[in-house]
Amino acid sequence: MLFRSALSALKRLLFPAICPVCGKSLIEAESFLCIECTISAPFTNMWRQRDNALEQRFWGQISIERAAAFMWFIDGSQWRELIHSFKYHDHWYYAENIGYWLATEFSRSDFFEGIELIIPVPLHWRRKLSRGYNQTEHIAAGISRHTSIPYSFSTVKRRVNNPPQVHTSYVNRWGNSSDIFEVIKPKELRGRHILLVDDVCTTGSTLISLAKTITKACDGDVKISVATVAASRHIAKI
């Protein structure tokens, strides 16, 4: 035990872990983010609020049980850079850590009550091959690790390799997101309460398209909730 502690201390000295938000070295009690960044994160607190801004975004579009974003997506912020680092720059392990953190906070409410299966928003196989991973799968894995709710990466696929939407207008996002998914195993979804997981919700078009596809494939016999790492502050104004 003493040897392991000494080895761990030496490892931290030679290869100090860095907070991916502020860049400061982490102390022993800090496993992913520093305490300052953990406290100052731009939380939405939506998981504690019924009829929150994200839930309202889906009203009239799909039937939704619960929806919540963990934090606000703020252009120019260090948190935006963290999300982009696991979305575009190979730091996929941050995605699982942030999924676990999200689940830890959401579990302080009744958000996960009744949810039976987690489904991350799928990437087209060409995009996944190019990137090397799907960040939403790692977010889902982190949520599952904390909640013990199983996840599935094989029940739904993205059949259209639509272009990245980061610089796409609101109108074009809806056009790009229409009819792009396909349910492979509807029997595994029918009659269940499913949590759809995504990284960032800007207009909600992708999640609405996915939810509609699943609902249709299950003949309406399905319940759907949504969890995202971040959401645009403009979500309630769209």
N, C-alpha and C positions, 0 to 999 in steps of 0.2 A: 504493500500500500504506500509506504514512504517512497519507494523507488518510483512508483507511478506518478505520485504527486510531484516529485522532483523532475521527472521527465516531462510532465505536462507544463511545469513552470519554465523549463528550458526551451520547450517548443514555443511557448508564448513569447519568450524573450527573443528568440531567433527569427520567428515568423509570426509577428503580432497580427491578430485578426483586426480588420478595419471595418468600421461602421460604413455601410454602403451609401448612406445618406450624407453624412457630414465629413467622413474621411478620418475621424479620430480613431486611435487605437482602442480596442475594446478591453475592458478589465475582465477578470475571471467570471464575475457574476453576469456578464453580458454575452449572450450566445449569438445574437444576430445583429441587433441594433444597439446603439448606446442608449442609456437611460434618458438622456436629454431629448433625443430624437423620438423615442418611444412615447414620451409624454407630450411632445409638441406636434405630433402627427395631425394632419388636417382631417380628423374624424368627422363623419357625417352623423353618427349616432342613429342612423336610420333603423338599425335592427331593434331599437327600443321603441320605435314609433310605427303605429298602424297608419295607413293612408299617407305614408311619406311621399316625397317627391318622385322617387323611382317607381313606387307602386302606382302613383297617379299617371306616370308616363304610359303604362300599359292599359289603363282603363279604356274600354271601347275597342281595344285591339285584340287582347287575349284574356282569357280567364286566368287570374293569378291568385295564389294563396298568400304568399309573402314575397317581398323583394327588398333588397338592401344593398347599398354600396358601402364599402368599408371606409373609404376616404374620398375626398374631393380631388379631382384631377386638375391641377393648377399649372397652367403654362409657365415655363421659366423656373419652376421650383425644383428643388433637389429631389422631391418625391417623384416628380415627373421623370427625372433622369433614372431613378431607381426602377420604375416600371419599364422604361425603354431599355434598361440594361438587361432585364430578364426576357423582354419581348423580342429584342432585335440583336443583342450583343453577347449571346452565349452564356449569360449568367442564369441559367435555368434553375439552379439551386436556390436562388433568391425567391423564385416563384413558390416553391414548396414551403419555404420558411414563412413567407407572407400569408400563404394559405392557412398554415397552422396558427399563425397569430390571429388572422381573421376569425377562425373557428373558436379560438380561445375567448375572444371578445363577444362574438355572437352567442356563445353558449351561456353568457350571463343573462340572456333573455330566453324566451320560448321559441326563438326563431327556427331551430332545427326540429321542433316537435312534429312528429309524424312523417318526416322525410325518410324515404326508404332507399333511394338510389341517387348518386351524384353523376351527372353527365356534363363534362366540359364541352364548350363549343369546339367542334372539330375543325382542323385545318384540312385543306385539300392535300392529297398525298404528295403532289409536286412541291407545294410550299413547305410541307413538313420535311421532305427530303432535302430541300435546299437549305432550310434553317437548321435541320438536325434534330428538332424537337418541337413539341407543341406546348407552349408555356401554360396554357389553361389546364392541360393534363397534370402538370406539376402543382398548380394551385389546388386542383381537385384532390390530388394525393395528399397534400398538406392538410386540407379540411378533413379528409377521411381519417388521417392518422390521429387527429384529435377527437373526432366524434365517433369513430368506428362505423360510420355509415359507408357501405361499399360504393365503389365507383365503377363505371363502365366506359371503356374507350372504343367499344366495338358495336354498339347498338345503333349508332347514328353516324353517317358519313357526310362530308361536304362533297357534293357531286360536281360543283362548278368552282373552278379556280378563279374566283373574282379578284380584281386588283385590290391592293392595300387601300384602306379607306382614310388613312391619316390626313390626306390633303383633299378629300372628296367633299363636295358640297352636300348640304342636307338632302336636296332633291335626288341627287345622283346616288347617295347612300341607299335610299329606298329602292331605287332601280337595281343597284348592284346586289342587294340582299334578297331579292325576290326569288323564291323557288330554287334555292341553292343547296338544300339539304335533302337527305333521303334516310328514312328509317330502315335499317337492315333487319332488326329483330323486334318487331312490334309486340310479340307475345311476352317479351321480357319487360315491357313498359306498361302494358295494359293493366289498369286497376291499381297502379302504384302512384305514390307521391314522389315526384322527381325534382331534384334541385339542379337547375342549369347554372353553370359557372363560367364566367368570362373575366377578362382582365379589366377592360375599360368599357363603360357604356357612355356613348356620346349622344346618339339619337335613339338607341334601342332597336334599330331596324334589324340587326342581325339576330338578336335574342327573340324578337317577335316572329321573325321568319322561322327560326328553329322551333319555337313553341307551337306555332301553327302547324308545322310539318308533323310534329310528334302527336299533337291533338288529333289531326286528321287520320294519321296511321292507326291510332288507338280508338277510332270511332268515338272520340270524346271521353272515353273512359280512362282519364288520367288527371292527376293534379300536378300543377307546376308552380314551383317557386324559383326565385332568381337571386344569386349572390354574385357581386362583382367586386374586384379589388378597388376600383375607383369609378367615379362618374363625373361627367362634366357638370359644372355649376349651372349651366344653362338648361339642364335636363327638364326642369319644371316649366321652362318658358317655351319649349318646343310645341 
